[in-house]
Amino acid sequence: MSNWAVVAAKVPAAAHPRLQRLVGAYSGRIRLAAPRKSKWGDFRWQAGQPSQISINRDLSPEAFLITLLHEFAHAQVHAWDPHYSSPHGPEWQSRYRQLVLPFLTPDIFPPALLTALQRSLHKPKASCGADVALLKALQTDLPKRGQTVESLPAGSLFKAPSGRIFTKGPRRRTRFSCVELKTGRTFAVHPLTDVELVNPPAHGR
């Protein structure tokens, strides 16, 4: 299956004219990946072999497009900036901005997402999940979520997807400082992490 055949059905139709040229210029392989909680996509390369971009197959069309452009930026940095200092450093940020800008139109992205994406370009994050405002905008069309860390009152006990129990603490920049009940260690927890509220044990008289 060609790269365009993989991509075309997964992105907004209005993006096709611009995106088809980018996909055609990419010499590696694009494939769909099973859903991954740790990431939405990746770019891999090995000396002497074509590079590969994988994108989670369960993403919304808008999230798929943004993730694909994110990985294209990695491919360009790898090909054209051999002395880059870090994976999401200034070289990647510059190429990502250049790739996203032509797609910032209301026929491709709904208003709230368009605004969030425009703002995110000031200093692009290493992933959509690291940009809380952008992640919220991407999730507006998804089924209603359960409880998140952000939705809980301060001091609440909650169970994380890992099964560990935490106490919600104060917000520190983009994440909450939460203390694991079992170890007493403090972790920075993403505000949109799906959690289960834990009722504290009742104290008898």
C-alpha positions as CSV (number, residue, x, y, z in Angstrom):
1,M,0.0,0.0,0.0
2,S,1.3,3.4,-0.9
3,N,2.0,6.1,1.7
4,W,-0.8,8.2,0.4
5,A,-3.2,5.3,0.5
6,V,-2.3,4.9,4.2
7,V,-2.7,8.6,5.0
8,A,-5.6,9.8,2.8
9,A,-8.5,8.2,4.7
10,K,-7.1,9.3,8.1
11,V,-6.8,13.1,7.8
12,P,-9.3,15.9,7.0
13,A,-10.2,15.9,3.3
14,A,-9.5,19.6,3.1
15,A,-5.9,18.9,3.9
16,H,-5.4,16.6,0.9
17,P,-4.1,19.0,-1.7
18,R,-1.3,20.4,0.5
19,L,-0.6,17.1,2.3
20,Q,-0.3,14.9,-0.8
21,R,2.8,16.8,-1.9
22,L,4.5,16.3,1.4
23,V,3.7,12.6,1.5
24,G,4.9,12.2,-2.0
25,A,8.2,13.8,-1.2
26,Y,8.8,11.5,1.8
27,S,11.0,8.6,0.7
28,G,10.5,6.4,3.7
29,R,7.5,4.3,4.8
30,I,4.4,5.5,6.6
31,R,2.4,2.9,8.6
32,L,-0.5,2.7,11.0
33,A,0.3,1.5,14.5
34,A,-1.8,-0.1,17.2
35,P,-3.0,2.5,19.9
36,R,-0.1,3.4,22.2
37,K,-0.7,5.3,25.5
38,S,2.9,6.5,25.6
39,K,2.9,8.2,22.2
40,W,0.8,9.0,19.1
41,G,3.5,8.6,16.5
42,D,7.3,8.2,16.0
43,F,10.0,8.5,13.4
44,R,12.7,5.8,13.1
45,W,15.7,5.4,10.9
46,Q,18.6,3.0,10.5
47,A,21.6,3.5,8.4
48,G,21.3,2.0,5.0
49,Q,17.5,1.5,5.2
50,P,14.5,3.7,4.4
51,S,13.2,5.6,7.4
52,Q,9.7,4.9,8.9
53,I,6.9,7.0,10.4
54,S,4.3,5.2,12.4
55,I,1.0,6.9,13.5
56,N,-1.6,5.5,15.9
57,R,-4.5,4.3,13.9
58,D,-7.1,5.4,16.5
59,L,-6.4,9.1,16.3
60,S,-9.0,11.6,15.2
61,P,-8.4,13.1,11.7
62,E,-7.1,16.4,13.2
63,A,-4.8,14.6,15.7
64,F,-3.5,12.3,12.9
65,L,-2.6,15.3,10.7
66,I,-0.8,17.1,13.5
67,T,1.1,14.0,14.5
68,L,2.1,13.3,10.9
69,L,3.4,16.8,10.5
70,H,5.3,16.4,13.8
71,E,7.0,13.3,12.4
72,F,7.7,14.9,9.0
73,A,9.6,17.6,10.9
74,H,11.7,14.9,12.5
75,A,12.4,13.4,9.1
76,Q,13.4,16.8,7.7
77,V,15.7,17.5,10.6
78,H,17.3,14.1,10.2
79,A,17.8,14.6,6.4
80,W,18.8,18.3,6.4
81,D,20.2,19.2,9.8
82,P,22.7,16.4,10.6
83,H,24.3,18.4,13.5
84,Y,21.1,19.1,15.4
85,S,21.5,19.2,19.2
86,S,18.3,17.6,20.5
87,P,15.2,15.8,19.0
88,H,12.8,18.7,19.8
89,G,15.4,21.5,19.7
90,P,15.3,24.7,17.6
91,E,15.8,22.9,14.3
92,W,12.8,20.7,14.8
93,Q,10.7,23.5,16.2
94,S,11.5,25.6,13.1
95,R,10.7,22.9,10.6
96,Y,7.5,21.9,12.5
97,R,6.2,25.5,12.3
98,Q,6.9,25.7,8.6
99,L,5.0,22.4,8.0
100,V,2.0,23.3,10.1
101,L,1.5,27.0,9.0
102,P,0.0,26.2,5.5
103,F,-2.6,23.9,7.2
104,L,-3.9,26.6,9.7
105,T,-7.2,27.2,8.0
106,P,-10.8,26.8,9.2
107,D,-11.7,24.3,6.6
108,I,-9.2,21.9,8.1
109,F,-9.4,22.6,11.9
110,P,-12.4,23.7,13.9
111,P,-12.1,27.2,15.6
112,A,-11.1,26.1,19.1
113,L,-8.5,23.7,17.8
114,L,-7.2,26.2,15.2
115,T,-6.6,28.8,18.0
116,A,-4.9,26.2,20.3
117,L,-2.7,25.0,17.5
118,Q,-1.7,28.5,16.5
119,R,-0.7,29.3,20.1
120,S,1.2,26.1,20.4
121,L,3.5,27.1,17.6
122,H,5.1,29.8,19.8
123,K,7.1,27.1,21.5
124,P,6.1,23.7,20.1
125,K,6.1,20.8,22.7
126,A,7.7,17.4,22.3
127,S,4.2,15.9,22.0
128,C,0.5,17.0,21.8
129,G,0.0,15.5,25.2
130,A,2.6,17.8,26.7
131,D,0.5,20.9,25.6
132,V,-2.5,20.8,27.8
133,A,-4.5,23.5,25.8
134,L,-3.9,21.7,22.5
135,L,-4.8,18.3,24.0
136,K,-8.0,19.7,25.4
137,A,-9.0,21.2,22.0
138,L,-8.2,17.8,20.3
139,Q,-10.5,16.0,22.8
140,T,-13.6,18.1,22.4
141,D,-15.1,15.8,19.8
142,L,-14.4,12.6,21.8
143,P,-16.9,10.9,24.0
144,K,-17.2,12.4,27.4
145,R,-14.3,11.5,29.6
146,G,-14.4,10.2,33.1
147,Q,-12.7,12.0,36.0
148,T,-9.3,13.5,35.4
149,V,-6.7,14.8,37.9
150,E,-7.6,18.3,36.9
151,S,-11.3,17.8,37.8
152,L,-10.6,16.6,41.4
153,P,-10.6,18.9,44.4
154,A,-7.2,19.5,46.0
155,G,-6.2,16.8,48.5
156,S,-8.3,14.1,46.8
157,L,-7.2,10.5,46.8
158,F,-7.2,8.9,43.3
159,K,-6.2,5.7,41.6
160,A,-4.1,6.2,38.4
161,P,-4.3,3.9,35.4
162,S,-1.2,2.1,36.8
163,G,-3.3,1.1,39.9
164,R,-1.2,3.3,42.2
165,I,-3.0,5.6,44.7
166,F,-2.1,9.3,44.9
167,T,-3.0,12.4,46.8
168,K,-3.6,15.4,44.6
169,G,-1.3,18.3,45.4
170,P,-0.8,21.8,43.9
171,R,-0.4,22.6,40.3
172,R,3.2,23.3,39.2
173,R,3.3,25.0,35.8
174,T,1.5,22.4,33.6
175,R,1.3,19.4,35.9
176,F,0.1,18.6,39.4
177,S,2.4,17.5,42.2
178,C,0.9,14.3,43.6
179,V,2.1,12.2,46.4
180,E,2.0,8.4,46.0
181,L,0.3,7.0,49.1
182,K,2.5,3.8,49.4
183,T,5.9,5.4,49.0
184,G,5.5,9.0,49.9
185,R,7.2,10.0,46.7
186,T,6.0,13.0,44.7
187,F,5.2,12.8,41.0
188,A,4.3,15.3,38.3
189,V,1.0,14.1,36.9
190,H,-0.6,15.3,33.7
191,P,-3.9,17.2,34.4
192,L,-5.8,15.2,31.9
193,T,-4.9,11.8,33.2
194,D,-8.0,9.6,33.6
195,V,-8.3,8.6,37.2
196,E,-10.7,7.0,39.7
197,L,-11.6,8.8,42.9
198,V,-10.8,6.8,46.0
199,N,-12.9,7.3,49.1
200,P,-10.8,7.6,52.2
201,P,-11.4,4.9,54.8
202,A,-14.1,5.8,57.3
203,H,-12.8,6.2,60.9
204,G,-14.8,4.5,63.6
205,R,-15.4,6.1,67.0
